[in-house]
C-alpha cells in the first residue's frame, strides 16, 4: 500500500504552467468548474498528502477509512436531508444546494471530467493508487458546499474568493492563494481595496477554526447548525457580509 501511495503522490507534482492555463480559463468563464479541479490537481500534491497523513491520525479518519464511509452518498440523499430538523446542518445544506441548483454529485462529475480529459484514472482502474487516499480526496471535495453553509460565504465571486481564503487557512494548499492572486484584479475592480480586508479575515478565520477536514460530517449533519459553528469556532463573516451588502445595493 505504501508503494502505491507514493506512486500516486508522485503523479501529483506541482505543475504551475498547467495551473495558470486552467486559471485563465476559469477567469474567462467562472462556470467551468472542471478547470478549478485542474488547478487543484496541478498544485495540491504536497499539501494534500500532508493533510491526508494528518487525517489518518485522527479517530474520525480511522473510522471513515475503516468503514469506507461515503460522504457523497449522504449528501445526495435528498429524502434523508429533508427529514432532518429545519435548523440542522444537513437540512440547511439541502436547502442551500437546492436554491443554488448544485450538488455534491455535480462536483464529482466535474472532477471526473477533468481527470478523464487530462488522462488521469482513479484507484478503481489503477491498482497502484491508494483507495484510502482517493476516499479522503473525495470526502474533502464533497465538503466544499458544507464549508459554504458553515461559514456563510455565498457563491457570488467575492463569497467564493473569501471561502478560498478560509480553506487555505485550513489546508495550506497553495492552489487556493494561486487562484485568488490570479483573480484579485477583477475582485479589486469590482469591490475596491476593502476586498482584501474580507479575504484576510477569511484566511484568519480558517486558520483559527478547528480542523474541518477531520469533521465527523455523518454526525454533524444532524446537529443544529449554530452548534456546529460554535463547536468549530466559525464566526460570522462580518466584513464579507457588509461588503456584499454594499455591492448588492450599488447594483440596484
N, C-alpha and C positions, 0 to 999 in steps of 0.2 A: 504494500500500500504506500509506503514512504516513497519508493521509486516512482510510482505512478503520480503521486502528489507533486514531487519535484519536477517531473516531466510536464505536468500541466502548468505549473508556475513558470517554468522556462518559456512556455508559449505565451506568457502574459508580460513579456518585456515591454518597457516603456517605448512608445513609438510616437514622438512628438509631431512629426510631419503628418502622419495619418490622423492624429488628433486635431491638428489645425485644419486640415481639409474637412473633417466632419463638422467642426465648429462653424466654419464658414457656411456650410450647408444649412446648419441649424439657424444661423443668423438670417439667412435668406428666406427660410421657411421654418418658423418655430414649431410647426405641427409635425415635422419629420422626427418623430420620437426615436426611430431606429438609429438616426445619426447620433443622438445623445449616447446610446449604448456603444456606438463605435468609439466615441471619446473615452468613455469609461473603460472599455477594453484596452484602448491604446495606452492609458495612463495609470490604471488601477493596480497593476500587478503587485508591487511591494506592499502597499498599504492593505490590500485585500488579503494577502497572505498573513500579515501580522494580525489583522482583525479576526481572521479565521482561527489562528492559534489561540488568541485570547478567548474567542467563543468556545473553543474546545475545552478550556479550563474553567468553564462555569457549569453550575448544576443544570441550568436550563439548556445549555449547549449539549451537554452529555445526554440529556433526556431526548432532546429533539433528534439527535443523530442516532441514538439507540432505537427510538420508536419510529424513526423516519417520518416525523410529523410534517404534513404538507399544508403550509400556511395558505397557499394559493387556493386550495380546495375549500378551506374555511372561509376565505374572503370572497369566494364566488358562490357561496351557498346563500342565495337571497332569502330563502324561507327561514333559515336559521337566524340570519342577521335581523330580519324583520320581527322575529319573535322575541328579541332581546328588549329590555326596558328602554324607554324612549331616550333617556339621557345617558345611556351606556356608551362606551367607546364604539362597540360593534354596530349599534343601531345608528349612531351619529355618522359613522363611517359609511354605512349603507346609504343614508340619505345624501351624503356628500357625493359619492360616486354616481348616484342616480341623477342628482341635479347637474353634475358636470358631464354626464354621459361618458364615463370612463370605467375601467375595471382592472382588477389585478390580472385577469386573463389577457387584457389588451397589452399590458406591459410585457407579459410573457411572449406574446405574439411578435411584438416589435423587436424584442431581444432576439428571438429565434430567426426573424427575417434578416437582421443584421449579421447574425452568426452564419447563416446559410450563404449570404451574399459574399461574406469575407472568407468562406471556406473553412469555418470552424465547425466542430462537432461536439456533442455532449458526451457524457460518460456512457449513455445508453448505446452509443455506437463506437466507443473507443475505450478499450479495456485498460489503457494507460492513464485514463483520467481517474479522479478520485470522486466517487459518488457523494461522500460526505462534504467535500468542498463544493460540489455542484449544488447540494441541498442548501448549504449556507448562503451561496450566492443567490439562489432562487428566493430564499426567505428574505434576505436583505433587500432584494429588488422589490418584492411584494410589499414591503413595509413602507415604501415611499409615500403612498397616499395616507397611510396611518400617521406618518410624520405631519402631513398637511393638517389633519384633524387635530392632532395634539398641539401643534404649535400655533394654529390659527392663521398660518400664512396661506393666502389664496393662490389660485392658479393664474392670476394676472402676471405679466412679466416681472414686476417688482416682487410679488409674493414668491414666485418660483426662484428668483435670484436670492432672496433672503433665506429661503429654505435650503438652497445650495450652501450658503454660508453656514447655516446651522448644522447641516450634515457634515461639512468639513470639520467643524468643531468636534463632532462626534467621532469621525473616522480618520482624519488626517489624510484623506485621499486627495492627491494633488489634482485630480481631474476636475474637482469642483471649483477651486480658485482659477484654474485654467479657463473654464467656461465663463466664469464671472469676469475675468480680465478681458476676455475676447468681446464680451457683450457690454462692458462697463460704459463705453462711449454712448451707446444708444440709451442706456439707463440714465446716464447723466443728462443727455439732451432732453429726455422726457420728464425727469423729476428734479434736476438740479443737484447741487452739491450735497443736499441733505440725504440723498440716496445712500451715500457712503456711511452715514450715521446708522441708517437702518440695517445695512449689510453688516457693519461692525457689531451691532447689537445682536444680530442673528448668530454670528460666529461666537460671540461671548456666551450667549445663552446655550448654544450647542455644546460648548466646551465645559460649562458648569453643570449641565444636566447629567443625571445618571445615564449610564451607557444603554442606549436603546437597542443595540444590535443583539443583546442577550435578553431582551424583554420576553417575558412569557406571554406572548400575544394570545395564545389559546385561552388563557385565564383572564387576561386583561380586557378582552373584547366584551366580557360580561360585566365588567366593573363600571361604576359611574365615571363618566369622562373626566370630571373635575378631580376626582380622587386620583385617577391615573396621572393627570398633570401634576398634582401636588406631590405624588409619590416620586416622580422622576424629576421634580424641580424644574418644570417648564412654565415660565411666566408668560403673561400676555405680551405680545409683541407691540408695545405701545407706539414705538417710533414708526414702525411699518404701518400700523393702523391709522395714525394721524396723516402720514404722507399719502397713503392710498385714498383716504377720505378727501384730502385736498385735491388730488389728481382727478378723482371722480367728480368733484364739484366744479373744477376748472373745465372739465369736458362736457358739462351740461349746458 
